[in-house]
Amino acid sequence: MTTPDKKPDFSNVQSAVTSTETARPDFSNVQSSVVSTEEVLGGSGGGGGTGAQSYTIEKGDTLSAISKRFYGKAKFWRQIFEANRDTIADPDKIYPGQTITLPAIDIDGDGDLDDPSDA
């Protein structure tokens, strides 16, 4: 009778993996803000003399309701939307707490921009 071939014993083999790459820093808790030291010059309405003013959206607001309140007509909602493309992606989706700019618009059609704070 022949003896069966003895199989190798790997029961005591151990392994580990290490990397030479340095650990990446954790930036998950980083916060940023922007503060301007520029002085606002001229005019009223907070637009630096442009006649624009800022407005913080409240619960229940729509662009057409804001337009009606500040310009006297709801039809100027599109001008508000266009002036705030960087803040508002969809004119039907505005949220309380968002701060938008109310631009100067030629409300009376005389060719001069009218300040929304005068309405």
Backbone as a ProteinNet text record, in pm:
[ID]
protein_1_A
[PRIMARY]
MTTPDKKPDFSNVQSAVTSTETARPDFSNVQSSVVSTEEVLGGSGGGGGTGAQSYTIEKGDTLSAISKRFYGKAKFWRQIFEANRDTIADPDKIYPGQTITLPAIDIDGDGDLDDPSDA
[TERTIARY]
81.6	0	86.8	40.5	116.3	50.9	133	78.3	37.4	-74.2	-118.2	-21.9	-13	73	23.7	118.5	84.1	60.2	-54.4	-89.5	-28.8	9.3	70.2	-29.6	19.8	-62.2	-47.1	-153	-150.9	-229.4	-257.4	-342.2	-278.6	-147.2	-84.3	-37.2	-84.1	-45.2	-124.6	-56.2	-120.5	-87	-174.2	-147.9	-193.2	-138.4	-175.6	-151.7	-225	-209.3	-183.5	-81.5	-53.9	-33.5	-61.5	-49.5	58.3	124.9	224.4	161.8	34.7	-33	-62.5	-42.1	-69.1	-219.4	-258.8	-401	-449.8	-569.4	-627.5	-693.6	-679.8	-741.7	-894.2	-959.9	-1106.4	-1156.4	-1223.9	-1276.6	-1428.2	-1487.5	-1633	-1693.5	-1614.6	-1669.9	-1626.8	-1573.4	-1527.9	-1647.5	-1649.1	-1754.7	-1690	-1763.7	-1708.2	-1812.8	-1763.8	-1852.1	-1775.1	-1849.8	-1788.9	-1834.8	-1740.6	-1770.8	-1701.8	-1776.1	-1719.6	-1686.5	-1574.4	-1539.1	-1570.9	-1631.9	-1665.4	-1780	-1768.5	-1870.6	-1976	-2104.5	-2213.3	-2226.8	-2219.4	-2223.6	-2351.6	-2402.7	-2511.7	-2645.5	-2749.8	-2886.5	-2938.4	-3062.9	-3123.7	-3174.5	-3217.5	-3271.2	-3170	-3048.4	-2951.6	-2888.9	-2911.7	-2855.2	-2739.9	-2682.8	-2570.3	-2609.5	-2732.5	-2778	-2843.5	-2854.2	-2915.5	-3066.7	-3118	-3261.6	-3305.8	-3213.9	-3248.2	-3247.7	-3321.9	-3318.9	-3328.3	-3286.4	-3292.8	-3421.2	-3463.8	-3586.6	-3566.6	-3608.4	-3600.9	-3737.5	-3740	-3865.1	-3925.3	-4057.3	-4131.9	-4223.1	-4270.1	-4359.5	-4483.2	-4519.5	-4637.1	-4609.4	-4488.4	-4454.1	-4445.5	-4480.9	-4456.3	-4392.5	-4324.7	-4262.9	-4368	-4485	-4588.6	-4647.8	-4659.6	-4710.6	-4609.9	-4480.5	-4376.6	-4378.5	-4394.4	-4401.5	-4519.2	-4634.3	-4754.7	-4732.9	-4669.4	-4647.8	-4550.8	-4442.5	-4339.6	-4353.1	-4414.4	-4423.3	-4566.5	-4663.6	-4803	-4868.2	-4788.7	-4842.8	-4766.8	-4842	-4781.6	-4698.4	-4718.3	-4653.5	-4501.6	-4447.2	-4302.3	-4226.1	-4295.2	-4229.9	-4110.3	-4121.2	-4012.4	-3884.7	-3897.7	-3780.5	-3713.8	-3794.6	-3738.3	-3663	-3724	-3659.8	-3527.9	-3528.1	-3407.7	-3296.6	-3332.5	-3232.1	-3173.5	-3236.5	-3193.8	-3163.5	-3121.6	-3088.9	-2983.1	-2893.3	-2789.9	-2845.1	-2962.7	-3024.6	-3144.2	-3220.4	-3343.6	-3326.1	-3332.1	-3319.4	-3453.4	-3562.1	-3696	-3788.3	-3857	-3941	-4057	-4091.4	-4198.7	-4148.2	-4016.6	-3958.3	-3870.7	-3936.4	-3863.8	-3892.6	-3800.8	-3810.5	-3793.5	-3866.8	-3850.5	-3703.9	-3656.5	-3518.6	-3425.6	-3465.3	-3382.3	-3384.1	-3268.5	-3261.3	-3244	-3333.2	-3329.3	-3315.5	-3282.1	-3272.6	-3397.5	-3457.5	-3570	-3511.1	-3504.6	-3437.2	-3521	-3454.5	-3525.4	-3588.6	-3716	-3791.9	-3865.7	-3879.5	-3956.5	-4104.9	-4160	-4298.1	-4398.3	-4373.3	-4470.1	-4447	-4344.7	-4321.8	-4264.4	-4207.8	-4152.5	-4006.1	-3949.3	-3810.9	-3711.1	-3755.2	-3667.7	-3695.2	-3587.1	-3604.4	-3662.5	-3758.8	-3825.4	-3778.3	-3751.6	-3704.1	-3820.7	-3805	-3915.7	-3955.5	-3865.9	-3902.7	-3993.9	-4005.5	-4093.6	-4237.7	-4258.2	-4391.7	-4482.3
-116.4	0	124	218.4	341.9	444.1	526.8	630.9	751.1	808.8	925.4	1041.7	1126.2	1244.2	1334.2	1381.8	1470.5	1612	1672.3	1805.9	1909.9	2025.1	2128.1	2183.1	2223.5	2278.4	2431.4	2502.2	2649	2709.3	2635.5	2682	2794.3	2809	2913.1	3032.7	3045.1	3155.9	3281.3	3395.3	3522.1	3621.3	3722.6	3825.4	3960.9	4064.1	4201.1	4287.7	4400.3	4492.5	4630.8	4696	4833.4	4915.1	5044.3	5131.5	5234.9	5274.1	5380.2	5517.9	5518.8	5645.9	5712.3	5844.5	5916.5	5931.9	5938.5	5953.3	6089.3	6092.6	6217.9	6292.9	6425.2	6502.7	6500.3	6511.9	6511.8	6656.4	6695.1	6831	6834.5	6732.3	6724.3	6831.1	6887.4	6987.5	7129.9	7150.7	7283.8	7370.4	7491.5	7586.8	7710.5	7778.2	7899.8	8009.9	8131	8246.4	8354.7	8446.2	8555.9	8685.9	8770.1	8900.3	9005.4	9104.1	9209.1	9330.3	9390.7	9515.4	9634.5	9606.5	9713.7	9796.2	9927	10017.4	10036.9	10028	10052.7	10202.6	10248.9	10392.4	10433.2	10548.6	10613.3	10544.2	10620.4	10571.8	10505.8	10463.4	10389.1	10258.6	10170.9	10043.8	9932.6	9957.8	9852.8	9801	9862.8	9815.3	9899.4	9980.5	10063.5	10169	10217.5	10320.6	10264.3	10132.8	10072.7	10065.2	10092.2	10083.8	9945.1	9850.7	9715.7	9708.8	9611.6	9589.4	9440.4	9396.8	9254.3	9225	9098.9	9055.1	8910.9	8878	8740.7	8676.2	8566.4	8496.1	8441.2	8459.2	8412.7	8297.5	8222	8110.2	8159.1	8089.8	8124.8	8219.5	8273.5	8365.6	8293.1	8364.6	8322.9	8443.1	8418.8	8531.4	8629.8	8580	8672.2	8752.4	8693.1	8766.7	8872.8	8838	8935.6	9049.7	9015.1	9116.2	9210.3	9154.7	9235.4	9329.2	9277.9	9357.6	9473.5	9447.9	9550.6	9635.3	9579.2	9653.3	9689.3	9637.8	9670.1	9576.6	9494.7	9401.1	9268.7	9157.4	9024.5	8988.7	9059.3	9022.6	9041.1	9107.4	9130.2	9016.6	8902.7	8790	8738.6	8742.1	8689.7	8773.3	8904.7	8990.5	8959	8930.2	8889.6	8758.1	8663.3	8533.3	8549.9	8627.5	8646.8	8714.4	8805.7	8875.1	8785.1	8669.4	8580.7	8439.9	8424.9	8293.2	8219.9	8294.9	8231.2	8173.8	8218	8172.9	8081.6	8109.4	8036	7955.5	7822.7	7736.8	7720.2	7718.2	7695.9	7800.8	7882.1	7988.7	7936.2	7808.8	7749.7	7690.3	7694.2	7635.2	7738.3	7821.1	7915.1	7874.3	7907.1	7856.5	7968.6	7959.9	8059.1	8066.7	8187.2	8207.7	8244.4	8215.6	8255.4	8407.3	8465.7	8610	8634.7	8715.5	8746.1	8896.4	8934.4	9074.8	9114.7	9223.9	9280.3	9388.6	9362.9	9455.9	9579.7	9684.5	9802.8	9764.7	9796.2	9761	9885.9	9901.5	10013	9979.7	10014.8	9979.7	10062.3	10191.7	10280.5	10299.4	10234.1	10239.8	10369.4	10452.7	10580.9	10570.3	10450.7	10431.1	10441	10484.7	10494.5	10376.8	10319.9	10211.4	10267.2	10194.1	10237.1	10149.6	10211.8	10145	10069.4	9940.3	9865.9	9921.4	9990.8	10046.1	10168	10223.6	10338.1	10294.1	10165.5	10117.1	10110.6
0	0	0	-69.6	-74.4	17.1	70.8	158.5	74.2	106.6	30.4	51.5	-50.6	-40.5	71.7	147.5	257.6	200.9	236.1	188.5	281.2	224.4	309	410.3	526.6	634.4	635.2	600.8	597.3	714.3	815.3	924.5	1006.5	1004	1083.7	999.6	875.1	787.7	825.8	833.4	865	754.5	735.6	634.8	686.2	625.5	659.4	537.3	527.4	416.5	475	425.9	465.4	338.4	346.9	230.9	255.6	149	160.1	136.7	98.3	75.6	209.5	214.8	339.4	359.3	483.2	516.1	468.1	415.1	366	481	482.4	590.5	579.9	693	700.1	698.9	591.4	578.3	598.3	654.9	665.9	756.7	847.4	938.4	904.2	784.6	744	706	754.8	721.5	662.9	575.6	516.5	516.8	508.1	495.5	422.9	365.8	292.3	356.3	387.1	445.5	359.7	318.7	235.6	320.4	289.1	356.6	268.2	152.6	59.5	116	104.8	153.2	45.1	83.7	-9	-23.8	-146.6	-172.8	-243.5	-209.8	-282.3	-271.4	-296.1	-307.6	-181.9	-191.5	-82.7	-139.4	-54.6	-99.1	-92.7	-48.5	-28.8	-155	-267.5	-391.9	-439.1	-352.4	-391.3	-492.4	-484	-575.3	-699.8	-710.9	-829.4	-816	-697.2	-676.1	-635	-629.6	-587.5	-435.5	-382.1	-238.4	-214	-97.7	-67	8.9	-1	64.1	108.6	229.8	279.3	264.3	193	163.3	292.4	304.1	420.2	379	477.1	451.2	375.8	268.4	190.1	74.5	66.2	-42.5	-176.6	-282.2	-419.7	-488.2	-599.7	-669.9	-718.4	-762.4	-808.7	-692.7	-574.8	-458.4	-414	-417.8	-383.4	-484.3	-612.7	-717.9	-695	-663.4	-639.1	-519.9	-414.5	-293.9	-318.8	-393.4	-408.5	-534.8	-639.1	-765.7	-803.3	-727.6	-755.5	-856	-925.3	-1023.8	-1013.3	-1024.5	-1013.7	-1136.6	-1246.9	-1373.2	-1373.2	-1273.9	-1269.2	-1201.1	-1173	-1106.3	-1186.9	-1320.4	-1404.5	-1388.9	-1374.8	-1354.9	-1220.7	-1118.8	-989.5	-1005.7	-1076.1	-1099	-1174.3	-1281.8	-1362.6	-1282.1	-1193.5	-1111.9	-1003.6	-981.2	-872.7	-920	-1045.6	-1100.8	-1018.3	-953.2	-872.6	-742.3	-700.2	-575.8	-600.2	-705.8	-733.6	-862.2	-851.1	-968.7	-1040	-963.8	-1018.3	-956.2	-1037.6	-981.4	-896.6	-912.1	-832.4	-701.6	-680.7	-559.6	-488.9	-407.2	-322.6	-179	-89.3	46.9	148.9	260.8	367.1	410.3	429.1	470.8	356.9	232.4	118.5	107.7	81.9	60.8	-88.1	-143.4	-285.8	-305.6	-427.8	-463.6	-539.8	-500.3	-574.1	-664.1	-794.2	-884.7	-913	-958.4	-1006.6	-1139.8	-1157.9	-1278.3	-1325.7	-1455.5	-1511.1	-1495.1	-1380.9	-1347.6	-1428	-1440.7	-1505.3	-1654.8	-1710.3	-1854.4	-1906.6	-1818.6	-1864.1	-1907.6	-1904.8	-1946.6	-1833.7	-1715.8	-1598.8	-1505.9	-1449.4	-1353.2	-1224.6	-1168.3	-1046.3	-931	-816.6	-697.6	-633	-601.2	-540.7	-403.7	-335.9	-205.2	-219.7	-340.6	-363.6	-390.6	-421.6	-457.9	-339
[MASK]
+++++++++++++++++++++++++++++++++++++++++++++++++++++++++++++++++++++++++++++++++++++++++++++++++++++++++++++++++++++++

